[in-house]
Amino acid sequence: MGLSEYFIILQYILMGSTFVALALIFLYTYYGRDEEAKPE
């Protein structure tokens, strides 16, 4: 495996992890607001 393939794989891993992080942040802000609004 050459150096270019290594950087391409690293780029895909970074893009995937960034997408997962953004999705989790969106879900947390969307559903976290509903949880804070309900008093226990």
Secondary structure by P-SEA (a helix, b strand, c coil): ccaaaaaaaaaaaaaaaaaaaaaaaaaaaaaaaaaaaccc
